[in-house]
Amino acid sequence: MSPRMLILSALMLPPMCAVSQGEVNLSSAWWATVDSVTQQIQLQWEPSTTEQTMGYHICTGTPCTDYVSVFGRFSTSLFCSDHSVTEPHLYCLHVFDSAYNASALTPFFGNVVLRADYSVCDSSVSVEWNAYQGMPGHVESYELQALFLPNDSLFRTIYTSPDGGQFARTLTLPYNVSRVRFRVKITGHSPMVVSYSNIVDVIRRTADTAHQTSLCCAETDSLISSIKLNYVADTSYIQAPYILWRSKNGQPWQMLDVLTPNLSGRYIDRDVRPYDRQCCYVVSVKDACGMNEKRSDTLCLTLPQPDEPVVWFPNALLNDGSDNSVFRPVVRGWSGDLYELEIYNRRGNRVFSAETPDIPWNPIGQPQGTYTYRLRLRLIDGRVKTFVGTVNVIK
């Protein structure tokens, strides 16, 4: 027969030994708390003063039904790992001796459940908790404690309510606070009795929680047709995009692209003309609600001015997915107002045309072979020139 069955039998049958029920002393203090490390409900009680004590029996619920037996007079703690800390539970216990004589049940006692209501786009957080039931000597006070991360290392009390006072509180968090841990500390009139509620995490992602992307090492290619930017981003902050902005020659900032946060990466700005005097870049990021924008330091690059206009054409295209797989003439000294590119196959059929150097020709779907290009443009010195040549497509 199991210990639990023996206990139930002892409660239903007359005592079978000389030790009377009155000799089994009821524990004088008992309380429920939530362990701060494991976040499990922990029951604690003072040991019985009767030497014949064999153990303690705990029941739960209303009516109180069999839960578990703890053997040993000085075994005065129990973790209720199968009970959720986000739900209130009620417990009773009694003491039994070697003959399974049992004391009377204690009054009900239970855990305190803390709840938080908040919106990720609102700085207001409302917390509430239930009144503690059954603490010996009654509750003296409830202390709402908070741990503001990453600045705090210990919980600190931000509100104290006496027993019978308010069991709710509304707080306003600073916009740059990304995470707060709340709990309630319940103190009894007996200094040895302290209980805690469950811990509630309030997580808010703000711009200040993102390590700002840093830009460095901007450089142009040999023909001044692109600018390469190296950047470092915070991969843990993905709630809001990193926006890359550019200003040419002191003009207003314009959104250039959205950067994917990587530990390190490279961005190539191909919309660069040799006669652009200066290109400046900056990265911005907002919080998850689209507010509180933060910007990185500005990185500017002064472009060297070419001595004379130059136009360069690739003579072969490789099918390797790189920049060598598209036809993009590099123009050094384009005026910016006339650009006509046409490409023809061997039969003289036009297979591609563009009016801006930003659109390259990708020969996907075209057979390999030799193609003829014709480019007409106006240079910075005012001359209109036409360039004709061939390019080989290699599959």
N, C-alpha and C positions, 0 to 999 in steps of 0.2 A: 504494500500500500504506500502511495506517495505521501510526503510530508503534508501536502495541502489536504489530502483526504483525511489524514490523521487529525489535522486541526479542525476540519469541519465535523468529524466524528466526535471529537472532544467537546465541541460546542453543543452537540445534540445529545450526548450520553452523559450519565453521572460521572463524576471524577473517579478514577481508578487507583488513586494513591492517597497517601495521608496528607499531602500538601494541599492546603485549602486555597480556594480562589483568591481569598483576601490577601494571601501572602505574596501575590504577584503584583508588584507596584507598577502603576501607570507611569510612563515617561512624563517628565515634568515640562519639557519643551520640545516642540516639533515645528518644522517649517519647511516650505518648498522654495526653491530658488532655481535659477537657470545658470548653469556653469558657463563662465565667460569664454572658455576655450572651446569646449565641445559643443556648446549651444544645445545641451540636453537638460531636461528637467531633472533636478537632483533633490531628493528628499533627505532631510537630516533630522536627527532627534538626539536627545541626551540619553545616555545609557541608563538602564534600570538599576536601581540600588539593591534589588533582590538577587542574592547570589545564585538562587535556583533558576534564574532566568535562562531559558534555552534559546530564545530568539524573539523575533518580532514578525507579526503578520500584517500585511498592508492590503487594503481593499480600495476600490476606486469606483466612482460614479454614484448616482443617486437613483435607486438604493445602492448602497455600497456592496459590490460583489467581489469575490475572491480575485486577487491579483498576484501576489507573490509572498513567499516567506523568506525571511533573512535570519540565518542561524548564527548564534554567537551573541553573547551579552554585550560585547563591545563593538559589534558590527552595526554601526549607527548611521550608515549612509547608503543610498541606493540611487543609481542612475536609471531613469525611466526612458530608455533609448527608443522605445516603440511609441512614445507619446509626443505629438507635435507641440513645439513651443509656441506656435501661433494660435493654439486653441486652449481655452481654460480647462483645467482638470481639477477634480476634487478628490482628496485622499483621506483615509482614516487608518489608524494603526492600533493594535493592541499587543500586549506582551504575553508570552506563554512560557510555562516551565516544562520540565522534562516529562511531566505527566499530562502535558497539553492543557493544563488549567490556564485559562485566559483572563486577562484583566478586561475592564470595560473599554470600549472603543474611545479613542480621542474624538473631540469635535472635528468637523470637516476643516481641512486646510488645503490651499491650492496655489497654483502659480499665477503670476501677473503677466498679462499679454499686452504688449505695446504694439500699436499700429500707427502707420504714417500715411497721410494722403497728400500727394503733391503732383505737380505737373512739371515736366522737364523744361517747359518754357515759362515757368512762373517761379519767382523767388520766394513765394509763400509756401510754408510747410506746416501742416496741421498734424499733431500727434495726440493720441489719446490712449488711455489704459484703464483696465478694470480695477476695482478696489480689491485689496488683498483680504483674503478670508482666513481667519483662524490663527493669526499669529499670537502666541502667548504674550500676555501683558499688553496686547493691543498695539496698533501701529502708531508710531510717533510722527513720522513724516514720510512724504514721497519726494524724492529728488530726481528731477529730470536732468540727465547727464548727457553730454555730447562730446564727441571726438572729431574735431575739424581737421580733415586730412588735406594735404600732407604736413600741416604745420604742427599739430598736436601729437604728443606721444602718450598722453594719459587722458582719461575721461575727466571732464570738469563739470561741476554743477552749474546749470544756467537757470534753473527755476526750482523753487521748493514750495511744496503744498502740504499743509498739515492734514492729518487724518480727517476725513469728512469734507475736505476742500475740493477744489477742482481737479478732475482727472483728465484734463485736456489742455492743450496749449498750441497757439499759432505763432510761428516764428517767421521772420524775414531774413533770408540768407543773403550775404553779399554776392554780387554777380560772379566774382572770381572764385567762389567756393565750389569745388567740384564734387566733393564727397563728404558726407557727415554720417557718423554712427551715433545712434541714440540708444539709450537704455534708461530704465527707472530703477533707482535704488530705494528699497523699502527698509526703514529703520524702526526697530521696536523699542519699547521702553527698557527692555533688557539689553544691555550693551553687547551681549554675545549673539544676539539674533539680528542678522542682516540678510536680506533677500534681494535678488535682482530679477528684473524682467528679461525677456529675450532682447537681443540686439537687432535694431532695424537700420539698414543701410539706405541712405538717400543719395542717389548718384545723379549728378548733374554735370554734363560736359560743357565747358566754356572755352572761349578762345585762349584764356590764360593757361589752360591745362595742356595746350599743344606747344611743344618746343618749336619755335618759329623756324621755318625753312630758311637756311642760309644759302645765299648765292655767292659763287666765287669763280674765279678763273675764267672769266669771259674772254674769248678770243675769236678772231675772224679767220676765215680760210685765206688762201693765197690770192684769190681773185675777189675778195670782199663780197661774196654772194651769200654768206650765212654767218651767224654768230653762234658759237657753242657755249652753253652755260652749264656749269656743274652745280648741283644742289644737294643738300642733305635734308631729309624730312623725317618727321616723327611718325613711325609706322603704327603706333598705338592710337593715334588720334585720327579716326576715320569718319566721325559723325558729320563733318562738314568738309567741303572741298577746299583745296589750296588753289587759289587763283593767281595766275601769272599775268602781270600787267606790263605794258610797254609804252614808253613815250619817245617819239622821234622828234628830234630837233626842238625840244621844248614844248611840243604840242600836248594837249590834254591826254591823260592816261586812258588807254584803251585795253580791254580784256584781250589777252593773247591766247591763253589756253588754260585748261585745268590740269594741274599736276597730280599724278598718282603718287601718294606717299610711298617712298622707297627709302631704304636706309641710305642709299646714295644713287644718284641718277644723273643723266645728261639730257638737256633739252637743246634742240637745234632750231634756231630761228632762221628760216629761209627767206623770210620777207625782208631782205636787206638789200639796199641799193648802194653801189659804191659811193654815190655822192650824198648819201645821208651823213650829216656831219656827226651826229651823236645819237646813240640809242641807250635809254635807261630802262631798268627792269626793277620790279618790286613784286613781292609775294604777299598776298593777304589771306586771312582765314577768319571765319566767324564761328560763333558757337552753334550748337545744334538747332537753335531757334532763329538763326539768321541775324543775330545781333552781336554787339560788342566786338566789332572788327579790330583785328590786330594786324599790323603790317611789319614786314621785315625791313632791314636797312636797304636803301636804294643802291643799286649797282649800275654805274654808267660806263659806257665805252665810247671813246672818241675814235672815229674811223679815219684811217689815213686816206688822204685824197689822192686819187690816181693822177698820173701825169698826162695820160691821154686815153681816149676810149679804146676798149679792147673787147672783142666778142670771141668766146671759145665754145666749140661744139664737140661732144663726144663722138668717136668714130665707130663705136661698137657698144651693143647692149647685151649684158649677160643675164641669164635667167636664174639669178641667185637670191632674189628678194632684197638686195642691197640698193644703195643709191645708184649703182651702175646698171640697174635693170630698167631705169626710166630715162627718157630723153629730155634733158633740161639744159637749154643753152645758158651759159653764164655770161651776163652782159656787164661790162664795166664801163659805166658812162652813159646809161640809158636815161633819156629825158623824162620818161614816165608817162608820155601822152600818146605814143604810137608804137604798137607792137602787134605784128601779124605773122603768126607761125602756121605753116601748112606742111603736111607730110603726105607723100604719094607713094603708092606701091609700084611694082614693075609695069603694071598695065596702065599706069597714069591715073588711077583712081585715088581721090583724096581720102585718106583714112583718119586724118586728125587735123584739127585747127584750134587755135587759141589766140586770145587777144591780151593775155597777161602772162608774164613769166612765172606766175605762181602755179600755173596748171601745166604739169609735165605730161609727156606722152608715155603711156604704159602699153606696150605692144601685146597685151594679153589677147589671145585669140587670133593673132596674126601669124602667118607662117614665117619661118626664118628666111633670111635673104637680105637683099640690099634695098633700102628705101631712100627716097630723095626728099630733102627738106628745103624749104624756102622761108627765110625770115626777113621781114621788112620792118625797120624801126627807125626812130629818130634818136640821135645821140645828143648828149648834153651840150655839144657845141653847135647844135642846130642842124646838122647834116642828116639827111634821110638816106639810109643805106640798105641795100638788099644783099643778103647772103644766101648762096645756093651751094648745097653739098650733099653727100651721101652718108648713111649710117648703116652698119651691118647689125642685124638682129640674129643673135646666136642662141639657139634653144638648148 
